[in-house]
Amino acid sequence: MAQNKRAFSPEFREAAVREVVDKSRPVPDVARACGVTGQTIRNWIREFRAERDVADSADSELSIGERARVKELERRVRELEEENEFLGKSVAFFAKKHR
Protein backbone atom coordinates (compact mmCIF):
# COMPACT_ATOMS: atom_id res chain seq x y z
CA MET A 1 0.00 0.00 0.00
CA ALA A 2 1.51 3.30 -1.09
CA GLN A 3 1.38 6.26 1.25
CA ASN A 4 1.27 9.85 0.08
CA LYS A 5 3.74 12.00 1.97
CA ARG A 6 2.60 15.56 2.19
CA ALA A 7 5.17 18.31 2.43
CA PHE A 8 4.55 21.19 4.78
CA SER A 9 6.38 24.49 4.70
CA PRO A 10 8.72 25.35 7.58
CA GLU A 11 6.44 28.28 8.41
CA PHE A 12 3.41 25.99 8.70
CA ARG A 13 5.33 23.59 10.92
CA GLU A 14 6.63 26.37 13.14
CA ALA A 15 3.16 27.89 13.52
CA ALA A 16 1.76 24.52 14.61
CA VAL A 17 4.62 23.93 17.04
CA ARG A 18 4.26 27.41 18.53
CA GLU A 19 0.56 26.75 19.18
CA VAL A 20 1.58 23.85 21.41
CA VAL A 21 4.79 25.22 22.90
CA ASP A 22 3.96 28.89 23.41
CA LYS A 23 0.18 28.82 23.82
CA SER A 24 0.01 25.46 25.66
CA ARG A 25 -2.70 24.12 23.36
CA PRO A 26 -3.19 20.33 23.43
CA VAL A 27 -1.44 18.42 20.64
CA PRO A 28 -4.65 16.66 19.45
CA ASP A 29 -6.44 20.01 19.05
CA VAL A 30 -3.60 21.51 17.02
CA ALA A 31 -3.29 18.32 14.95
CA ARG A 32 -7.01 18.41 14.08
CA ALA A 33 -6.84 22.10 13.18
CA CYS A 34 -3.81 21.51 10.94
CA GLY A 35 -5.13 18.32 9.35
CA VAL A 36 -2.24 16.12 10.50
CA THR A 37 -1.79 13.40 13.11
CA GLY A 38 -0.79 14.05 16.69
CA GLN A 39 2.42 12.09 16.16
CA THR A 40 3.38 14.41 13.30
CA ILE A 41 3.00 17.42 15.59
CA ARG A 42 5.05 15.66 18.29
CA ASN A 43 7.79 14.95 15.74
CA TRP A 44 7.82 18.60 14.70
CA ILE A 45 8.05 19.67 18.35
CA ARG A 46 11.00 17.32 18.91
CA GLU A 47 12.77 18.73 15.83
CA PHE A 48 11.99 22.29 16.91
CA ARG A 49 13.49 21.73 20.35
CA ALA A 50 16.53 19.95 18.92
CA GLU A 51 17.21 22.93 16.66
CA ARG A 52 17.12 25.24 19.64
CA ASP A 53 19.85 23.07 21.31
CA VAL A 54 18.26 23.13 24.73
CA ALA A 55 14.53 22.49 25.13
CA ASP A 56 14.12 25.66 27.16
CA SER A 57 17.01 26.74 29.32
CA ALA A 58 14.62 28.60 31.63
CA ASP A 59 12.36 25.55 31.95
CA SER A 60 15.27 23.25 32.69
CA GLU A 61 16.03 25.40 35.74
CA LEU A 62 12.48 24.98 37.06
CA SER A 63 11.38 22.10 39.23
CA ILE A 64 8.56 19.83 38.13
CA GLY A 65 6.14 21.58 40.49
CA GLU A 66 7.14 24.99 39.17
CA ARG A 67 6.70 23.86 35.57
CA ALA A 68 3.24 22.54 36.39
CA ARG A 69 2.36 25.85 38.05
CA VAL A 70 3.60 27.83 35.03
CA LYS A 71 1.59 25.62 32.68
CA GLU A 72 -1.54 26.09 34.83
CA LEU A 73 -1.04 29.86 34.90
CA GLU A 74 -0.57 29.95 31.11
CA ARG A 75 -3.82 28.01 30.71
CA ARG A 76 -5.61 30.43 33.04
CA VAL A 77 -4.25 33.46 31.15
CA ARG A 78 -5.47 31.94 27.88
CA GLU A 79 -8.95 31.41 29.37
CA LEU A 80 -9.10 34.96 30.70
CA GLU A 81 -8.00 36.38 27.34
CA GLU A 82 -10.78 34.43 25.62
CA GLU A 83 -13.33 35.65 28.17
CA ASN A 84 -12.10 39.22 27.74
CA GLU A 85 -12.45 38.97 23.97
CA PHE A 86 -15.99 37.58 24.34
CA LEU A 87 -16.98 40.36 26.72
CA GLY A 88 -15.60 42.98 24.35
CA LYS A 89 -17.69 41.57 21.52
CA SER A 90 -20.75 41.44 23.79
CA VAL A 91 -20.38 45.08 24.77
CA ALA A 92 -20.03 46.07 21.13
CA PHE A 93 -23.13 44.08 20.22
CA PHE A 94 -25.31 45.61 22.94
CA ALA A 95 -23.98 49.12 22.32
CA LYS A 96 -24.89 48.72 18.67
CA LYS A 97 -28.32 47.33 19.55
CA HIS A 98 -29.27 50.26 21.82
CA ARG A 99 -28.50 53.05 19.35
N, C-alpha and C positions, 0 to 999 in steps of 0.2 A: 504494500500500500504506500503510495507516494504521498509525502506531506509537502504542503506549500509553505515555504518559509517567507514570512513577510518581513520587509525591512522597515525599520522605523528610524526617523531622523534623530540625531543626537539631541536636538532641542525638545522633541517629543518625549524622549526617554527622560531627559533631565526634568522636564515639567512634571512627569508622573512621579519620579523619585522625590522631588521637592514636596509634592502633595503629602507623601507619607512621612518624609523626614522632617520637614519644617512645620507642616500644619498638623502633624500627628493624625492624619486620616487613616483608617484601617485599610490594609492592603486589598482585601476583597472588594471594597467600595471603589477604590481607585482602579483596580483591574477591570471591574464592570464598566466604569465610565470610559476607560480607554479601549475597551474591546479586546483585552488580552487576558491571559491567565494570571492567577496570583503568583505562580512560580516565576513567570516572566518578570513581574514587577520585583520579586525578591532577588532575582538574578541581577537586574539592573541596579538595585540598591547595593548589592554586594560589590559590583563593579564600580559604582559611584564612590563608595567608601574606600575601596582599594586605591582609586586614583587620588584620593585626598590624603594618602599615606596613613593617617591615623583616623579612625572612625570619627571621633570628635575629641580633641585633646581636652576640652573643658568637661565633657561627659566622663572621660576616663578618670578624672580626678574626683568625681562624685561617687558617693556610696550608692548601693542599690536602693536604699530607702530614699535618698535624695533624688535619684533619677526618677523613681516612681512619683515622688511629690511634684517634680517639675513637669512630668507628663500629665499628671492630674490637673495642675494649674494651667497648662497649655490647653487642655480640653475645656476647662471652665472658661478661659478667655475666649475660645472659639465660640462656645455657646452664648456667651454674653454679647459678642460681636453680632451674632446672628439675631439675637433678640433685639438688639439696638437697631439693626437694619430694618427689622420687621416693624418696630415701633415708629421709626421714621417714615416708613411707607404708610402706616396707618394714619399718622398725623396728617400727612399730605392728602390722603384720601378724604378724611373728614373735613379738612380745611377747604378742600375743593367742593365738597358736597354742600357746605353751609354758605356758600357765596351767593 
